[in-house]
Structures are given as structure tokens and as C-alpha cells.
């Protein structure tokens, strides 16, 4: 059922509906305001789920425990997600479930057998992590089908879409074989959006073994960019041997700055990369990328690669790669980095015209931006960032970021959970987003195309 937000206190909102649409919200951009004024453009949801601006509405299209068409149920801990066009207003949503071995009871399988699983427990149960796929008709607002599409992985956190219509799902876990499981973990897997049922779970080992978070591909080059959720993480680039065929292998590199001595973007011990500043970069080849000792980031940094504070969601848009650093910045409230690729990206000539990394956003006000995680690019070129706070009582929001780096509030989650998996339908009419646990997938409609 759609919950509409259609009225609010005049003392809190005096502008017109048009002004309060996407660009109007941007007009209330970051200026050190309190949380009360930051939320003042939102209408309180009577269902207690998600506060939105006037003119926007959401529907809950899937929940943890819902029966799926394959006999399984929707798993909990919904995280990263990608949206793919199927034609005639239909889309496929491929959704991660950040389930570990110990989360078996909240997983999709119960006691049901699973034929295709990457890994199993010592007692031969398929690991509960993986992805589920929803087929959704935007015209009718109905889910046509739901099924598990990847099984047997651990803690599928975020990922990214590919230009050829698949979802890259990333394991944020580096469990080794013998610790209650049969195989090593810490890989990226590929899930074609149109595949019905479970895919053959093939790890893309050339993309490295580490605490993966998310992936994004530049459609112009086929190069993949990867984040790592660690306090001392690196930012990675994967140069495929055959663009469009990641399983065919390639070369993994880490970002470093051209400027010697600049090797830390976190700004924790003095500001080395000020907000708004951009610096030219170079890329370091990495060896031993299967990293059995989980030391790839340490060896990379020792070779000159720059450190980032918990790299999380990454997305390609506006000709750039945007990614969140959840606890980055002098206040440790979060950063958004913007990487602008070289016009010779991945080629020998890129040294003559290097890519640039900018500290695009750095928060010093928890009421305006607090622990950004997944992110996407809206139809009007603004960023939409999901918050994932780590406080005992959380107050997570969807935050907007203008092309000028100004912050504003798009939505407020009223439940004690994180927002995740934000992605737009290909026609730009609907923002899909997950509530982590208890898992819910929401479809949010509104004037997203307004500028």
C-alpha cells in the first residue's frame, strides 16, 4: 500500500510544492543547521517508516520472510541493490543480503535444499548470504516474481551494476576455509539481472580478495573501481583483459597521489586533503592479490597507495566515480570522494593527463551528514546518499548532494536501522531503497527529474 505524505505544519514549510521538489530541497543546502531545521522540509509518515517531502510517496514492495517463487523466503539484512530495465515499465532489482554464517535462521533457505551454492557449512548447509532478484512492474506497482539468485556467500554488502546488465555483488568478509566453511571468502561475484533462479557462483578472483564493499564500472572504458570497508582501506581499479568479461582476468591496482608524501585522505591527524581540494593521482600495480593473510591494503600502502577511511558505496555518474568514506574527515563524520578519470584512463599516456581525486564532501555537522554509506546519482545529477550511523540510537537519512557539494535532506528513516541500496529506475521516476533489518524494499516516487 502506498503511504502518501500530503500535509505539513505551515510553520515548518511555507514554500510551494515545486520549490520543495528536488532542486528546492537543494536550496536548503548545508549551512550548519540543527537537525530540527534539517528535517523541517519533511512530512511525518503516519506509518512510522520514512518521512518524505510533499509530493513524494513510497510503497513497501518486499519484506523479509515473504514467500518467493522458488520456495525460499526473502532473507533479512538487505543491503546494496541494482536496478535494470526489462522493457514495458518492468525492472529487475538484484538485492544483496549481508548474512553471515551465524545468520542462518534469518536467511532464505531454512531446511530447504540448495543445489547451486558457492560454499556450505561443515554440516552441508548452503551459507545464507547472497542475492535475491525481484521483477517489478512500475505501471501496476506489483512484484511479478522473487527468487534467490546467488547462494552460499558471506556478508554480501554492496556492489554495482555493469553496462552489460549484471550486478557485481561483493563479499565484505575474508573468512578462510576451515573456519566452519569449506572455501575462502572475500570475492566479487557476478549476477546477470535477467537470469532466472540461482546463478553458477563463480568468484572473480582476479579482482582481488579483501573486505570488499562496492564496485562501479566506467562504461566508456570497462574499468572497474572497487572500495574496501576498513579504517585503513585502499581504493582499487581493475583493468580487465577483455572489457565486458571480468571473469577473463585483468590487473588490480591501487590509487596513489602524484604528490609524494601525500598518502592519507582521512584527515584524522591533520588535514592533508581539504574539503574541495583535488589532486592528481597515479596507480600502483598490486601483487599477491588473492591475499591469504588479508594484507593487500597494508602492502599497497607500503608501496605508496593512499589510505581511505572505510570506503563504502561507489557509483559512476556525471563522468566521475563517487564513493563514500564512512568515517572520514577531521570530525570522522564522513566524506564523499570524487574521482575524475584521465582521458587516457588505464593507458600509458595517462601520466601526461592524470586522473584527479577530489575531497568532494567532508561533514563537520552530524545533523546534515553522518556516516554516508551506499550512494547513487539522481536523474538531475545530484547524489543521493544513504546514512548508516553507528550510535546506540540511530537517526538515519537519505541526504542529497548538489553538483557544487552542498548537502540537504531528502528523507528520514523512522526505524532503528540503516538505509541501503539506493538506485533509480532507468526512467528516473522511482528511487528504490532498502531498509536493512527487518529487511524491506521501498519504491519511492516523486518529481525526481526536477532541476
LOLOGU-521012 format. One record per residue (C-alpha): x, y, z; residue in three letters; residue number from 1. Coordinates in steps of 0.25 Angstrom, whole numbers. Layout:
<rs>
X, Y, Z, ala, NUM
...
</rs>
This chain:
<rs>
0, 0, 0, unk, 1
5, 14, -3, unk, 2
7, 24, 8, unk, 3
5, 38, 3, unk, 4
11, 50, 10, unk, 5
1, 61, 7, unk, 6
1, 71, 18, unk, 7
10, 78, 28, unk, 8
11, 90, 38, unk, 9
12, 103, 31, unk, 10
22, 108, 42, unk, 11
31, 97, 37, unk, 12
28, 98, 22, unk, 13
24, 111, 14, unk, 14
29, 109, 1, unk, 15
21, 103, -11, unk, 16
22, 88, -15, unk, 17
30, 92, -27, unk, 18
40, 99, -19, unk, 19
41, 87, -10, unk, 20
44, 77, -20, unk, 21
58, 72, -23, unk, 22
64, 86, -27, unk, 23
56, 93, -16, unk, 24
62, 84, -6, unk, 25
76, 87, -11, unk, 26
73, 101, -8, unk, 27
73, 98, 7, unk, 28
87, 93, 6, unk, 29
97, 91, 17, unk, 30
99, 103, 26, unk, 31
102, 97, 39, unk, 32
87, 96, 43, unk, 33
81, 88, 54, unk, 34
74, 74, 52, unk, 35
61, 81, 54, unk, 36
62, 90, 43, unk, 37
69, 80, 34, unk, 38
57, 71, 35, unk, 39
47, 83, 34, unk, 40
44, 80, 20, unk, 41
39, 66, 22, unk, 42
25, 61, 25, unk, 43
24, 51, 37, unk, 44
20, 38, 32, unk, 45
8, 33, 39, unk, 46
13, 18, 37, unk, 47
26, 22, 45, unk, 48
35, 17, 33, unk, 49
40, 28, 25, unk, 50
38, 43, 25, unk, 51
38, 50, 11, unk, 52
36, 63, 5, unk, 53
22, 67, 0, unk, 54
19, 61, -14, unk, 55
27, 48, -11, unk, 56
21, 35, -7, unk, 57
26, 21, -4, unk, 58
21, 7, -5, unk, 59
27, -5, 2, unk, 60
29, -16, -9, unk, 61
37, -27, -2, unk, 62
39, -31, 13, unk, 63
48, -41, 20, unk, 64
40, -54, 21, unk, 65
32, -52, 9, unk, 66
30, -65, 1, unk, 67
38, -65, -12, unk, 68
34, -73, -25, unk, 69
46, -83, -23, unk, 70
40, -88, -10, unk, 71
50, -80, -2, unk, 72
47, -67, 6, unk, 73
53, -53, 6, unk, 74
65, -52, 14, unk, 75
68, -41, 25, unk, 76
79, -31, 25, unk, 77
76, -25, 11, unk, 78
88, -16, 7, unk, 79
93, -12, -7, unk, 80
84, -13, -19, unk, 81
84, -10, -34, unk, 82
72, -7, -44, unk, 83
71, -12, -58, unk, 84
62, -9, -69, unk, 85
54, -21, -75, unk, 86
45, -13, -84, unk, 87
30, -8, -84, unk, 88
32, -2, -70, unk, 89
37, -14, -63, unk, 90
50, -15, -56, unk, 91
59, -25, -49, unk, 92
64, -22, -35, unk, 93
76, -30, -31, unk, 94
78, -29, -16, unk, 95
89, -32, -6, unk, 96
87, -39, 7, unk, 97
98, -37, 17, unk, 98
97, -50, 24, unk, 99
108, -57, 31, unk, 100
109, -72, 35, unk, 101
102, -69, 48, unk, 102
90, -63, 42, unk, 103
85, -76, 36, unk, 104
71, -74, 43, unk, 105
69, -61, 37, unk, 106
74, -66, 23, unk, 107
65, -70, 11, unk, 108
66, -85, 12, unk, 109
62, -91, 25, unk, 110
63, -106, 23, unk, 111
61, -106, 8, unk, 112
72, -112, -1, unk, 113
80, -103, -9, unk, 114
87, -108, -22, unk, 115
96, -97, -26, unk, 116
103, -91, -15, unk, 117
117, -85, -14, unk, 118
120, -91, 0, unk, 119
114, -99, 11, unk, 120
116, -101, 26, unk, 121
122, -113, 32, unk, 122
108, -119, 33, unk, 123
106, -117, 18, unk, 124
96, -105, 19, unk, 125
97, -95, 8, unk, 126
103, -82, 14, unk, 127
91, -72, 15, unk, 128
98, -60, 9, unk, 129
96, -56, -6, unk, 130
86, -48, -14, unk, 131
71, -49, -18, unk, 132
64, -43, -30, unk, 133
51, -36, -31, unk, 134
43, -34, -44, unk, 135
35, -21, -42, unk, 136
25, -15, -51, unk, 137
25, 0, -49, unk, 138
12, 3, -56, unk, 139
4, -7, -47, unk, 140
13, -5, -35, unk, 141
13, -20, -33, unk, 142
24, -30, -31, unk, 143
23, -41, -42, unk, 144
34, -50, -37, unk, 145
44, -52, -26, unk, 146
55, -63, -25, unk, 147
69, -65, -19, unk, 148
79, -62, -30, unk, 149
92, -65, -23, unk, 150
95, -74, -11, unk, 151
106, -79, -2, unk, 152
114, -66, 0, unk, 153
116, -58, 13, unk, 154
112, -43, 16, unk, 155
109, -38, 2, unk, 156
110, -23, 6, unk, 157
109, -14, -7, unk, 158
113, -16, -21, unk, 159
110, -9, -34, unk, 160
103, -10, -48, unk, 161
110, -13, -61, unk, 162
107, -7, -74, unk, 163
104, -21, -80, unk, 164
93, -23, -70, unk, 165
98, -31, -58, unk, 166
100, -28, -43, unk, 167
114, -29, -36, unk, 168
112, -34, -22, unk, 169
123, -32, -12, unk, 170
127, -40, 0, unk, 171
131, -32, 12, unk, 172
137, -44, 19, unk, 173
150, -51, 18, unk, 174
147, -64, 25, unk, 175
157, -75, 21, unk, 176
154, -89, 18, unk, 177
154, -98, 31, unk, 178
147, -88, 40, unk, 179
133, -94, 39, unk, 180
133, -93, 24, unk, 181
139, -101, 12, unk, 182
145, -89, 3, unk, 183
152, -76, 5, unk, 184
143, -63, 4, unk, 185
145, -49, 1, unk, 186
142, -49, -14, unk, 187
133, -42, -24, unk, 188
122, -50, -32, unk, 189
114, -46, -44, unk, 190
99, -48, -45, unk, 191
92, -45, -58, unk, 192
80, -38, -56, unk, 193
71, -46, -66, unk, 194
76, -60, -60, unk, 195
64, -67, -54, unk, 196
68, -75, -42, unk, 197
82, -78, -36, unk, 198
94, -74, -44, unk, 199
106, -82, -44, unk, 200
114, -76, -33, unk, 201
128, -73, -39, unk, 202
137, -63, -31, unk, 203
144, -53, -39, unk, 204
157, -55, -33, unk, 205
166, -46, -42, unk, 206
158, -34, -35, unk, 207
165, -38, -22, unk, 208
162, -44, -9, unk, 209
159, -33, 2, unk, 210
148, -27, 11, unk, 211
140, -23, -2, unk, 212
129, -13, -1, unk, 213
125, -8, -15, unk, 214
128, -7, -29, unk, 215
126, 3, -41, unk, 216
129, 2, -55, unk, 217
132, 13, -65, unk, 218
124, 9, -77, unk, 219
134, 17, -86, unk, 220
146, 8, -83, unk, 221
140, -4, -76, unk, 222
150, -1, -64, unk, 223
144, -5, -50, unk, 224
146, 3, -38, unk, 225
145, -4, -24, unk, 226
144, 0, -10, unk, 227
149, -7, 3, unk, 228
142, -5, 17, unk, 229
153, -4, 26, unk, 230
159, 8, 34, unk, 231
171, 7, 26, unk, 232
166, 3, 13, unk, 233
170, 6, -1, unk, 234
163, 10, -14, unk, 235
165, 0, -25, unk, 236
164, -1, -40, unk, 237
163, -13, -48, unk, 238
167, -13, -63, unk, 239
160, -24, -70, unk, 240
168, -32, -80, unk, 241
155, -33, -88, unk, 242
145, -21, -85, unk, 243
132, -27, -82, unk, 244
137, -40, -78, unk, 245
142, -39, -64, unk, 246
144, -54, -62, unk, 247
155, -54, -73, unk, 248
164, -47, -63, unk, 249
172, -34, -62, unk, 250
181, -25, -54, unk, 251
178, -20, -40, unk, 252
183, -6, -36, unk, 253
182, 4, -24, unk, 254
181, 19, -25, unk, 255
193, 27, -20, unk, 256
195, 42, -22, unk, 257
205, 48, -31, unk, 258
210, 57, -20, unk, 259
220, 50, -11, unk, 260
217, 49, 4, unk, 261
202, 50, 2, unk, 262
197, 36, 5, unk, 263
185, 38, 14, unk, 264
172, 45, 11, unk, 265
165, 42, 24, unk, 266
169, 56, 31, unk, 267
169, 49, 44, unk, 268
183, 54, 48, unk, 269
183, 68, 42, unk, 270
176, 72, 29, unk, 271
184, 67, 17, unk, 272
173, 67, 7, unk, 273
164, 79, 10, unk, 274
149, 79, 6, unk, 275
148, 83, -8, unk, 276
163, 80, -12, unk, 277
166, 72, -23, unk, 278
180, 65, -26, unk, 279
186, 57, -38, unk, 280
187, 42, -36, unk, 281
195, 30, -41, unk, 282
192, 16, -40, unk, 283
201, 5, -33, unk, 284
201, -10, -38, unk, 285
198, -20, -27, unk, 286
203, -34, -26, unk, 287
198, -45, -18, unk, 288
184, -41, -19, unk, 289
178, -53, -14, unk, 290
184, -49, -1, unk, 291
183, -61, 8, unk, 292
188, -52, 20, unk, 293
178, -41, 17, unk, 294
189, -31, 16, unk, 295
187, -26, 2, unk, 296
183, -12, 7, unk, 297
196, -12, 16, unk, 298
205, -16, 5, unk, 299
199, -6, -4, unk, 300
200, 5, 5, unk, 301
215, 2, 8, unk, 302
217, 3, -7, unk, 303
211, 17, -7, unk, 304
196, 15, -8, unk, 305
187, 25, -1, unk, 306
178, 21, 11, unk, 307
163, 24, 12, unk, 308
154, 23, 24, unk, 309
145, 12, 21, unk, 310
142, 12, 6, unk, 311
127, 9, 4, unk, 312
117, 11, -7, unk, 313
123, 15, -21, unk, 314
115, 20, -33, unk, 315
118, 25, -47, unk, 316
111, 37, -51, unk, 317
113, 51, -57, unk, 318
126, 45, -64, unk, 319
132, 43, -50, unk, 320
133, 32, -39, unk, 321
127, 36, -26, unk, 322
130, 28, -13, unk, 323
127, 29, 2, unk, 324
137, 29, 13, unk, 325
128, 26, 24, unk, 326
137, 31, 36, unk, 327
146, 40, 28, unk, 328
149, 55, 31, unk, 329
154, 62, 43, unk, 330
141, 60, 50, unk, 331
140, 46, 46, unk, 332
126, 48, 41, unk, 333
128, 44, 27, unk, 334
134, 48, 13, unk, 335
130, 47, -1, unk, 336
141, 46, -11, unk, 337
140, 49, -26, unk, 338
150, 43, -36, unk, 339
150, 49, -50, unk, 340
157, 39, -59, unk, 341
168, 43, -68, unk, 342
164, 44, -83, unk, 343
175, 33, -85, unk, 344
170, 25, -73, unk, 345
177, 11, -72, unk, 346
187, 15, -83, unk, 347
201, 18, -83, unk, 348
198, 33, -87, unk, 349
190, 35, -74, unk, 350
203, 40, -67, unk, 351
202, 52, -76, unk, 352
188, 55, -73, unk, 353
185, 48, -59, unk, 354
172, 46, -53, unk, 355
168, 55, -41, unk, 356
163, 51, -27, unk, 357
155, 62, -20, unk, 358
150, 62, -6, unk, 359
136, 66, -11, unk, 360
129, 66, 3, unk, 361
134, 65, 17, unk, 362
124, 67, 28, unk, 363
126, 74, 41, unk, 364
111, 74, 45, unk, 365
105, 61, 49, unk, 366
91, 67, 47, unk, 367
94, 69, 32, unk, 368
103, 57, 28, unk, 369
106, 45, 38, unk, 370
113, 33, 33, unk, 371
109, 32, 18, unk, 372
109, 18, 12, unk, 373
102, 14, -1, unk, 374
100, 25, -11, unk, 375
95, 27, -25, unk, 376
93, 38, -35, unk, 377
79, 44, -37, unk, 378
73, 48, -51, unk, 379
77, 63, -48, unk, 380
92, 60, -46, unk, 381
91, 61, -30, unk, 382
96, 50, -21, unk, 383
86, 42, -12, unk, 384
94, 36, 0, unk, 385
89, 26, 10, unk, 386
93, 28, 24, unk, 387
98, 17, 33, unk, 388
101, 23, 47, unk, 389
107, 14, 58, unk, 390
101, 21, 70, unk, 391
93, 13, 80, unk, 392
80, 21, 75, unk, 393
81, 24, 60, unk, 394
75, 35, 52, unk, 395
78, 31, 38, unk, 396
74, 39, 26, unk, 397
75, 40, 11, unk, 398
84, 52, 8, unk, 399
85, 60, -5, unk, 400
98, 66, -10, unk, 401
97, 76, -21, unk, 402
108, 77, -32, unk, 403
114, 88, -24, unk, 404
116, 79, -12, unk, 405
104, 85, -4, unk, 406
96, 76, 6, unk, 407
82, 75, 8, unk, 408
72, 65, 14, unk, 409
63, 56, 5, unk, 410
57, 46, 15, unk, 411
57, 42, 29, unk, 412
56, 27, 33, unk, 413
48, 26, 46, unk, 414
52, 11, 49, unk, 415
65, 8, 56, unk, 416
72, 2, 44, unk, 417
81, 7, 33, unk, 418
76, 11, 19, unk, 419
84, 4, 7, unk, 420
83, 0, -7, unk, 421
78, 13, -13, unk, 422
76, 12, -28, unk, 423
68, 19, -38, unk, 424
59, 12, -49, unk, 425
65, 14, -63, unk, 426
53, 24, -66, unk, 427
57, 33, -53, unk, 428
43, 32, -48, unk, 429
45, 23, -36, unk, 430
56, 22, -25, unk, 431
57, 8, -19, unk, 432
64, 7, -5, unk, 433
65, -4, 5, unk, 434
63, -3, 20, unk, 435
74, -13, 25, unk, 436
67, -20, 37, unk, 437
56, -24, 37, unk, 438
58, -24, 22, unk, 439
49, -16, 14, unk, 440
50, -11, 0, unk, 441
43, 2, -3, unk, 442
39, 9, -16, unk, 443
39, 24, -15, unk, 444
32, 32, -26, unk, 445
32, 47, -27, unk, 446
38, 58, -36, unk, 447
52, 53, -37, unk, 448
54, 59, -50, unk, 449
52, 73, -46, unk, 450
64, 82, -46, unk, 451
</rs>
